[in-house]
């Protein structure tokens, strides 16, 4: 925080407390011209208003709150960049991984910083780290058969992956179904782990400028024919087959895809963005860009190991 904003926040905070004190002092003064306890000559529904002071208990409570606020601001951060006498912090913004969190805990201990986040990290490390260490020593195919390990992996999946792939991992438009055996980059334990650790960047280039609208229509007809769609114009299909040479660089001459590139198989009935004439036309016309974020720093390798085991288990009975 810059010095300007630090001073600005401090002035507003202390000014507010001072304002509350001055308001209370002003309210304790009798400026009505009526003696305390006398009739104020206001009456409503049989209730007569008297010129009474503020209740003593309420006044003392107000003073206590003001004093408590000042003591708090001396001990804890609340005045801009001032860290307080106890140097307490709620969190550490620079933490990116478990290893860094442990290093931050040790650094804060050295500097005398009391950090609530550090306390929680210490507790979590002491409680759960041995569990994750134990699971990390087991191969993913074995973990995929361990009900307790899968429960942990499922919770991690729900917290980090379900926003895109769904709580049941069946995906949605633009996000792959993880419960079948159709994999863009491979469904082995190693490939699943690699995907979660490093993330993926998928890109289907737009073809409108290269082929024009008629060329797109012909190519769509050929792509549909690869998955045995009925009632297609053979002339369009043949014309599209000639143009498919451009697409074969990624999808292969037979259209069965390439897991090295993340190019999908076009000969089955699994479509990431939809397999209708309209959806395929849109894909070819405008292209597609898919991003799978990296969870290397978010989860760390040991938690990723459990998530990978859970994901791997989802397709093993298919």
N, C-alpha and C positions, 0 to 999 in steps of 0.2 A: 504494500500500500504506500502511495506517495506521501510525502510530508504534509502536503496541503490537505489531503483527505483525512489523514491521521488527526491533524489539528481541528479540522472541521467537525469530525465526529466527536472529538473530546469536548469541544465547546458546546455542541448541541446537547450532549449527554449531561455534562455538569450544569449547563444552563437550565435544563429541564428540572433537575433536582433543586437548584436554587429557586427556580420559579415556583415549584410546589411549596417550598418553605416560605417564600414571601406571600404567596396566596393564603397559606394557613395563618400567618401572622396578621394579614389584613382582615381575614374573616373573624379573628379573635377580638378585633377592636369594635367598639360601639360607636358607629357613625350615624345612628338613626335619630339622635336627638331625644330618644325616649329612654328613661331610666330602666336598667336591667330588671326584669321581672314584671314591668308594667304592661298594660294593655296596649297593643299596637293599633287598636281600633279597626282591625280586620276580622270579619266574622263571616263564616259560610256554613250553612246547614247546622247552626247551633254550636259550631266550633270557633272558639275565640283564640286569636294568635297573640302570644305574649313575646316580649323581647327577651328571649333566653339565650344564654351562651351555648356554644357547641358542647356536646357531651364530653366530659373529661376523658372517658375511656377511649373515645374516638380520636380525640386530640393527641393523647399519648401514643396511640397506635400509629398515627400519622408520623409523629416524630421518630418512632422506632423504625418505621419503614425507610425514612430518609437516612437515618444513621446506618441501617443495614445496607442500603444501596451504596453508600460511600465506602463502607468497609469492604463490600464485595469488589468494588472497582479498584481498591488498593491491592487486594489479594489475587484477583483473577483478571484476565484480559477483558477489556471492555472500552478502553479509551484509546482508540486508534491502534498504533503500533506498540503501545505499552503492554508488556506481557504479564504484568502482575508480580507481586513478591513471591508467589508460589510457582511461577512459570508453568502454569497448567495449560494444556492444549487439548482440544477435542479430537483432532485428527492430524495426519501427516499427508499433505497433498502430493508429495513426490513419490509415494510408494507405487511400484508397478508390478512387483512380484513378491513371492513368499520370501525369497532370499533377501531382497531389498528391505522388506518389512522387518526381518530379524536384525539386519544391519542398522536400521533406523532406531529400533528399540535400544540397541546397545549404545548408539550415539547419543540418544536422549538421556540415557542413564548417566553417561559421562558428563553431559552438560547440565545435569540436574533438572531436566524438563519432565514434568508429570504429564503424561499424555494418555488420555482415556483410550484412544485407539491402540496404543502400545500395550496397555493392560489387556485389552481384549485379544490382541494378537498373541501375547504371551500365553494367555489361557487356552486359546485355540491350538497353538503349537504344542503345548504340553498335553492337551487332551486328545487331539485328533492326528497329529503328525505321525505317531507310531502306527496308527491304523492305516493311513495312506502309504506309509513306508512298507508295511506288510503286503498290501495289495499290489504295490508297484513291483514287487519281486515275482509276482505270478504272471505267467503268459496270459494274454487276452483270451484265447480260447478256453482256458481254465476258469478265468473270472466270469466268462459268459455263462457258465454253468453254476455259479455260486449265487444263490438267492440273496444273501446279505450284501454281497458286493454290488449286485444289480440294483438293489434298493438305493444304495448310495449313489451309484451312477445315474439312476433315474432322477433322483432329487437334483443332482448337478445339471442334468439335461433340462429339467423343468425350469430351473433358475436361469439358464444361459442360452438354451437352444429352442425352447418351445415357442418363443415369440415369432419365429419364422417357420419352423417345421411342424408346429402344433404340439399340443400336449401328448397326442398319440403318435407323434413322429411321422404322420402320414403326409405331411407337407401341404402345400396349396399352390395356386398358380404362381410360378416363378421360384418355388422353393421345393426341392426334391423330396419325394417320399422315401423314407429311410427304412421302411419295413418290407420292401420287395428286394429283388435281386438285380435291379437295373441301376448300375452305378456309372456316373460320369467319369470318375477318376479311379475307380477300382474299389472293391468291397473287402479286400483283405484287411486283417488287423493293422498291418503296417501302413496301408494306404489311408485307412480311416484315421489313424493317429496322425499321419502326415497332414491330412486335410484340416483336422482340428487345430493342430499346432501352428501351421503356417498360413492357413486360410487358402482361399482360391479366388482367382480373378478370371471369370469367363467372359468371352467377347465373341459375339456373332456379328460380323460386319454387314452393314446395309448394302443391298445389291441393286437398288433402284437406278442409280446413276450408271451402273455397268450394264444393266440388262433392259431397262425401260419397263413400262407397265405390262406390255405384251409378253416380254421375256419372263417377267415375274409370274404371270399367269401360267405360262408353259412349264416353268420350273416347279410351281406348286402342283400341277397335274402329275409330273413325274414323281415328286416326293410322295404324293398320296398313293401312287401306284406301288411304291416300295413296300407299303404296309397292306397291300392287297385290297385297296378300296375299289368297290364296284362302280360301274357306270361312268367310266372316265373316257374322255375323248382321246382315241388312240393317236390322232394327229398331234394333239397338244402334248401327249405323253412322250412321243418320239422326239418332238422339238425340244422338250424340256430335258430329255436324256442327254442331248448334245451339249446343253448349257450346264449340265451338272458337273462337267469336268472341272469347273472352277471350285465347286463345293467338295469334290472328291479329295482335294488336298488335305482337308481336315476329316471329313466323314468317311473317306475311303471310297474306292470304286464301287463297292457293293452297298454303300450307304450304312454299313454296320457300326460306324463311329470309330473313335480312337481315344482310349482312356488316357493315353499319354498327353493328349491335348485337351481332354475334357469335352470332346465332340460327341454328342449323343448319337445313339443308334436310331436311324430313321426307318428301320424295317419292322419295328414292333409297334405296340399300341400305347407306349408310354411317352407322353408329351409334357415337357416341363412348362411350356407356355400355351398349351392347347393344340389339339390336332385337327381342328376344323379347317376348312378352306380359308375362312376369314382370318383365323389365328396364324396360320402358316404364311399367308400373304403378308400380314402385318410384320411377322418376324423377318421375312426376306426383304421387305420394303425398307424397314427402319432399323433392322438389326436388334440385337439384345445385348445387355451388359449385366452380368450377374456377379455379385461379390459375396464371398463367404469370409467373414472376418477371422483374423487369427486370435486364438485363445491362449497363446503361449504365455503372455504376461498376466492375463486375466485369471487363468486357472492354474498354470504351472503344469509341468510334465506329469506329475503323479496324479493329479485330478483328471487331466486329459486321458490318462491311461484308463481310468474308471469309466469315463464318458464313452471312450472308444469301445470298451468292453460291452457297455449297455447297447450302443448303436449296433455293434456287430451281432449281438444276440437277437436283435429284432428280425433279422432276415435269415436266421439259420434254419427255421422250420419251413421256409417258403420253397 
